[in-house]
Amino acid sequence: MSISKIEKYYNKKAVKQKDWREKSPIFKFLDKLKWYSISNVFTKTGKVLDAGGGEGRWSIKLAKHGHNISLVDISQGLLSIAEKNIKEKNLTKKINIFRADIRKLPFPSNYFDYILCEGDVLCITPQIQNTLKELRRVLKKNGIIYATFVSYYHALFFQLKKGINDFEKFQKTKIINVGSLNFHTYKKDDLERLFTLSKFHIAKISGEIYFTSFLYGENQFKELKNEKISKKLLHLEKDMSKQDEIASFAGHLIVVAKR
């Protein structure tokens, strides 16, 4: 899949991105869950590369906690939203925006303390092995990369529900279609191999989003507006994320690795 196709998709999506995320109870809930995972890794303040950071929601969160951020994305549409959001939060001194391809970054080597690749950005990036090597280049020694990926086994279940033809096709390609984009899915051993070949030292591969992905329809989404229900589900999701032996069955896999 070409970078130009990815850029076109997200430029179009940017028109409704902010309203969509702010109004959706499911995405508000997922943002709480994701921040729980991110904040447990980005514990010391430093220079952060938010790779494929889109409209800047994680850049803003991290900047509020003292980090200095370089937000990189290929979509000018999303970066325009990010620029507006950052100005509204008075964080222009903490966050710098760059329109760039993460396969060829405009930064010197050994520059960042942390790299964040949230939203499964590496699942749609062409030449993932070369991309990981480029990310490693700009990361300091002992710096940390945090990256999320669509889980193969979780996606396999949903493909089976669609029918045997979709199921068999997915088994061969390991690719799911979201909108007009193709997302590669990964098993734990796939990720171990990719990161090891790129000379990262994996600290942990954990799962994220187990039960929430099984909520369907507006009525169930609206239930998440109930604070009591939301807290219970959030507690359950956090507990499941600590169970490494079942990580492969989560909706997403999180790789935390060091240079």
Secondary structure as GFF3:
##gff-version 3
##sequence-region A 1 259
A	DSSP	alpha_helix	3	23	.	.	.	ID=ss1
A	DSSP	alpha_helix	25	39	.	.	.	ID=ss2
A	DSSP	beta_strand	47	51	.	.	.	ID=ss3
A	DSSP	alpha_helix	57	64	.	.	.	ID=ss4
A	DSSP	beta_strand	68	73	.	.	.	ID=ss5
A	DSSP	alpha_helix	76	88	.	.	.	ID=ss6
A	DSSP	beta_strand	95	99	.	.	.	ID=ss7
A	DSSP	beta_strand	112	117	.	.	.	ID=ss8
A	DSSP	alpha_helix	121	124	.	.	.	ID=ss9
A	DSSP	alpha_helix	128	138	.	.	.	ID=ss10
A	DSSP	beta_strand	139	151	.	.	.	ID=ss11
A	DSSP	alpha_helix	152	162	.	.	.	ID=ss12
A	DSSP	alpha_helix	164	173	.	.	.	ID=ss13
A	DSSP	beta_strand	175	178	.	.	.	ID=ss14
A	DSSP	beta_strand	181	186	.	.	.	ID=ss15
A	DSSP	alpha_helix	188	197	.	.	.	ID=ss16
A	DSSP	beta_strand	201	208	.	.	.	ID=ss17
A	DSSP	three_ten_helix	212	214	.	.	.	ID=ss18
A	DSSP	alpha_helix	217	223	.	.	.	ID=ss19
A	DSSP	alpha_helix	227	241	.	.	.	ID=ss20
A	DSSP	three_ten_helix	244	249	.	.	.	ID=ss21
A	DSSP	beta_strand	252	258	.	.	.	ID=ss22
###
